[in-house]
Amino acid sequence: MTSGADINILADHPIWIAVPAFAPAIVVAGVVVYIAVKNRQKKDNPDRDSA
């Protein structure tokens, strides 16, 4: 059996690889939440015309 003392990890950056995959999903979710909140505020305001 050999010891693990001579192992060199050259790159350990899984979070940086995952960021490009999750960033667009987070942006899309934020836009959906923004539109939903804006629509809810518009619906709660009875003074506005819905024309």
TORPAGU-829570 format. One line per field, with one value per atom (N, C-alpha, C, O): residue number from 1; x, y, z; atom name. Coordinates in nm, 2 decimals, padded with zeros to 4 digits, m for minus. Layout:
! residues N
k c(NUM / ...) $
px c(X / ...) $
py c(Y / ...) $
pz c(Z / ...) $
a c(CA / ...) $
! end
This chain:
! residues 51
k c(1 / 1 / 1 / 1 / 2 / 2 / 2 / 2 / 3 / 3 / 3 / 3 / 4 / 4 / 4 / 4 / 5 / 5 / 5 / 5 / 6 / 6 / 6 / 6 / 7 / 7 / 7 / 7 / 8 / 8 / 8 / 8 / 9 / 9 / 9 / 9 / 10 / 10 / 10 / 10 / 11 / 11 / 11 / 11 / 12 / 12 / 12 / 12 / 13 / 13 / 13 / 13 / 14 / 14 / 14 / 14 / 15 / 15 / 15 / 15 / 16 / 16 / 16 / 16 / 17 / 17 / 17 / 17 / 18 / 18 / 18 / 18 / 19 / 19 / 19 / 19 / 20 / 20 / 20 / 20 / 21 / 21 / 21 / 21 / 22 / 22 / 22 / 22 / 23 / 23 / 23 / 23 / 24 / 24 / 24 / 24 / 25 / 25 / 25 / 25 / 26 / 26 / 26 / 26 / 27 / 27 / 27 / 27 / 28 / 28 / 28 / 28 / 29 / 29 / 29 / 29 / 30 / 30 / 30 / 30 / 31 / 31 / 31 / 31 / 32 / 32 / 32 / 32 / 33 / 33 / 33 / 33 / 34 / 34 / 34 / 34 / 35 / 35 / 35 / 35 / 36 / 36 / 36 / 36 / 37 / 37 / 37 / 37 / 38 / 38 / 38 / 38 / 39 / 39 / 39 / 39 / 40 / 40 / 40 / 40 / 41 / 41 / 41 / 41 / 42 / 42 / 42 / 42 / 43 / 43 / 43 / 43 / 44 / 44 / 44 / 44 / 45 / 45 / 45 / 45 / 46 / 46 / 46 / 46 / 47 / 47 / 47 / 47 / 48 / 48 / 48 / 48 / 49 / 49 / 49 / 49 / 50 / 50 / 50 / 50 / 51 / 51 / 51 / 51) $
px c(00.08 / 00.00 / 00.09 / 00.19 / 00.05 / 00.12 / 00.05 / m00.07 / 00.12 / 00.06 / 00.01 / 00.06 / m00.08 / m00.14 / m00.07 / m00.12 / 00.05 / 00.13 / 00.18 / 00.21 / 00.20 / 00.25 / 00.14 / 00.17 / 00.02 / m00.09 / m00.10 / m00.11 / m00.10 / m00.11 / m00.25 / m00.28 / m00.33 / m00.46 / m00.43 / m00.40 / m00.44 / m00.41 / m00.52 / m00.50 / m00.65 / m00.76 / m00.88 / m00.92 / m00.93 / m01.05 / m01.14 / m01.14 / m01.22 / m01.31 / m01.44 / m01.49 / m01.51 / m01.65 / m01.75 / m01.84 / m01.73 / m01.83 / m01.82 / m01.92 / m01.70 / m01.68 / m01.74 / m01.78 / m01.74 / m01.79 / m01.94 / m02.01 / m02.00 / m02.15 / m02.21 / m02.33 / m02.14 / m02.19 / m02.25 / m02.37 / m02.19 / m02.25 / m02.38 / m02.47 / m02.40 / m02.52 / m02.63 / m02.75 / m02.61 / m02.71 / m02.74 / m02.86 / m02.65 / m02.67 / m02.79 / m02.88 / m02.81 / m02.93 / m03.06 / m03.16 / m03.06 / m03.18 / m03.22 / m03.34 / m03.12 / m03.15 / m03.20 / m03.29 / m03.14 / m03.19 / m03.34 / m03.42 / m03.37 / m03.50 / m03.60 / m03.71 / m03.56 / m03.65 / m03.67 / m03.78 / m03.57 / m03.59 / m03.68 / m03.76 / m03.67 / m03.76 / m03.91 / m04.00 / m03.93 / m04.06 / m04.12 / m04.24 / m04.04 / m04.09 / m04.12 / m04.22 / m04.04 / m04.06 / m04.19 / m04.27 / m04.22 / m04.34 / m04.46 / m04.56 / m04.45 / m04.56 / m04.60 / m04.71 / m04.50 / m04.52 / m04.58 / m04.67 / m04.53 / m04.59 / m04.73 / m04.82 / m04.77 / m04.90 / m04.99 / m05.11 / m04.95 / m05.03 / m05.06 / m05.17 / m04.96 / m04.98 / m05.08 / m05.16 / m05.07 / m05.17 / m05.31 / m05.40 / m05.33 / m05.46 / m05.52 / m05.64 / m05.43 / m05.48 / m05.52 / m05.59 / m05.49 / m05.52 / m05.65 / m05.65 / m05.77 / m05.90 / m05.92 / m06.01 / m05.83 / m05.85 / m05.81 / m05.85 / m05.73 / m05.68 / m05.78 / m05.85 / m05.79 / m05.87 / m05.80 / m05.68 / m05.88 / m05.82 / m05.84 / m05.84 / m05.85 / m05.87 / m05.75 / m05.75) $
py c(m00.12 / 00.00 / 00.12 / 00.13 / 00.22 / 00.35 / 00.45 / 00.45 / 00.54 / 00.65 / 00.76 / 00.77 / 00.84 / 00.95 / 01.08 / 01.18 / 01.08 / 01.20 / 01.26 / 01.38 / 01.18 / 01.23 / 01.27 / 01.28 / 01.28 / 01.32 / 01.47 / 01.54 / 01.52 / 01.67 / 01.69 / 01.64 / 01.77 / 01.81 / 01.94 / 02.04 / 01.93 / 02.05 / 02.15 / 02.27 / 02.10 / 02.19 / 02.13 / 02.02 / 02.21 / 02.17 / 02.29 / 02.36 / 02.30 / 02.42 / 02.39 / 02.44 / 02.29 / 02.26 / 02.37 / 02.38 / 02.46 / 02.57 / 02.66 / 02.72 / 02.69 / 02.78 / 02.72 / 02.79 / 02.59 / 02.52 / 02.53 / 02.53 / 02.52 / 02.52 / 02.65 / 02.66 / 02.76 / 02.90 / 02.93 / 02.98 / 02.90 / 02.94 / 02.86 / 02.90 / 02.74 / 02.67 / 02.72 / 02.72 / 02.77 / 02.81 / 02.96 / 03.00 / 03.04 / 03.19 / 03.22 / 03.30 / 03.17 / 03.20 / 03.16 / 03.22 / 03.04 / 03.00 / 03.09 / 03.12 / 03.14 / 03.24 / 03.37 / 03.43 / 03.41 / 03.54 / 03.52 / 03.61 / 03.41 / 03.39 / 03.38 / 03.43 / 03.31 / 03.30 / 03.44 / 03.47 / 03.53 / 03.66 / 03.74 / 03.82 / 03.73 / 03.80 / 03.76 / 03.84 / 03.63 / 03.57 / 03.62 / 03.66 / 03.63 / 03.68 / 03.83 / 03.87 / 03.90 / 04.04 / 04.07 / 04.15 / 04.00 / 04.02 / 03.97 / 04.04 / 03.87 / 03.82 / 03.92 / 03.95 / 03.98 / 04.08 / 04.21 / 04.27 / 04.25 / 04.36 / 04.34 / 04.43 / 04.22 / 04.19 / 04.19 / 04.23 / 04.14 / 04.13 / 04.27 / 04.30 / 04.36 / 04.50 / 04.57 / 04.65 / 04.54 / 04.60 / 04.55 / 04.63 / 04.42 / 04.37 / 04.42 / 04.43 / 04.45 / 04.49 / 04.64 / 04.68 / 04.71 / 04.86 / 04.88 / 04.87 / 04.90 / 04.91 / 05.05 / 05.06 / 05.14 / 05.28 / 05.28 / 05.37 / 05.19 / 05.18 / 05.13 / 05.03 / 05.18 / 05.12 / 05.00 / 05.00 / 04.90 / 04.78 / 04.78 / 04.67 / 04.89 / 04.90 / 04.88 / 04.88) $
pz c(00.00 / 00.00 / 00.00 / 00.07 / m00.08 / m00.08 / 00.00 / 00.01 / 00.06 / 00.13 / 00.04 / m00.07 / 00.08 / 00.00 / 00.01 / m00.03 / 00.07 / 00.09 / m00.04 / m00.05 / m00.15 / m00.27 / m00.37 / m00.49 / m00.33 / m00.42 / m00.43 / m00.33 / m00.55 / m00.58 / m00.65 / m00.75 / m00.58 / m00.64 / m00.72 / m00.66 / m00.85 / m00.93 / m00.94 / m00.94 / m00.94 / m00.94 / m00.87 / m00.89 / m00.78 / m00.70 / m00.70 / m00.60 / m00.80 / m00.81 / m00.86 / m00.96 / m00.80 / m00.85 / m00.84 / m00.92 / m00.74 / m00.72 / m00.84 / m00.89 / m00.89 / m01.00 / m01.13 / m01.22 / m01.14 / m01.26 / m01.25 / m01.36 / m01.13 / m01.12 / m01.13 / m01.16 / m01.10 / m01.10 / m01.24 / m01.24 / m01.35 / m01.48 / m01.51 / m01.58 / m01.45 / m01.46 / m01.38 / m01.43 / m01.26 / m01.17 / m01.19 / m01.16 / m01.23 / m01.24 / m01.33 / m01.29 / m01.45 / m01.53 / m01.47 / m01.48 / m01.40 / m01.33 / m01.22 / m01.20 / m01.15 / m01.04 / m01.10 / m01.04 / m01.21 / m01.27 / m01.32 / m01.30 / m01.38 / m01.43 / m01.32 / m01.33 / m01.21 / m01.09 / m01.03 / m00.99 / m01.03 / m00.98 / m01.06 / m01.01 / m01.19 / m01.28 / m01.27 / m01.27 / m01.25 / m01.23 / m01.10 / m01.10 / m00.99 / m00.87 / m00.88 / m00.82 / m00.94 / m00.96 / m01.04 / m00.99 / m01.14 / m01.22 / m01.14 / m01.14 / m01.06 / m00.98 / m00.87 / m00.85 / m00.81 / m00.70 / m00.77 / m00.71 / m00.88 / m00.95 / m00.99 / m00.98 / m01.04 / m01.08 / m00.95 / m00.96 / m00.84 / m00.72 / m00.67 / m00.63 / m00.68 / m00.63 / m00.72 / m00.68 / m00.85 / m00.95 / m00.92 / m00.93 / m00.89 / m00.86 / m00.73 / m00.73 / m00.63 / m00.51 / m00.51 / m00.42 / m00.61 / m00.62 / m00.69 / m00.81 / m00.62 / m00.69 / m00.76 / m00.84 / m00.73 / m00.79 / m00.94 / m01.02 / m00.98 / m01.12 / m01.21 / m01.18 / m01.33 / m01.44 / m01.50 / m01.52 / m01.53 / m01.59 / m01.74 / m01.80 / m01.80 / m01.94 / m02.02 / m02.15) $
a c(N / CA / C / O / N / CA / C / O / N / CA / C / O / N / CA / C / O / N / CA / C / O / N / CA / C / O / N / CA / C / O / N / CA / C / O / N / CA / C / O / N / CA / C / O / N / CA / C / O / N / CA / C / O / N / CA / C / O / N / CA / C / O / N / CA / C / O / N / CA / C / O / N / CA / C / O / N / CA / C / O / N / CA / C / O / N / CA / C / O / N / CA / C / O / N / CA / C / O / N / CA / C / O / N / CA / C / O / N / CA / C / O / N / CA / C / O / N / CA / C / O / N / CA / C / O / N / CA / C / O / N / CA / C / O / N / CA / C / O / N / CA / C / O / N / CA / C / O / N / CA / C / O / N / CA / C / O / N / CA / C / O / N / CA / C / O / N / CA / C / O / N / CA / C / O / N / CA / C / O / N / CA / C / O / N / CA / C / O / N / CA / C / O / N / CA / C / O / N / CA / C / O / N / CA / C / O / N / CA / C / O / N / CA / C / O / N / CA / C / O / N / CA / C / O / N / CA / C / O) $
! end
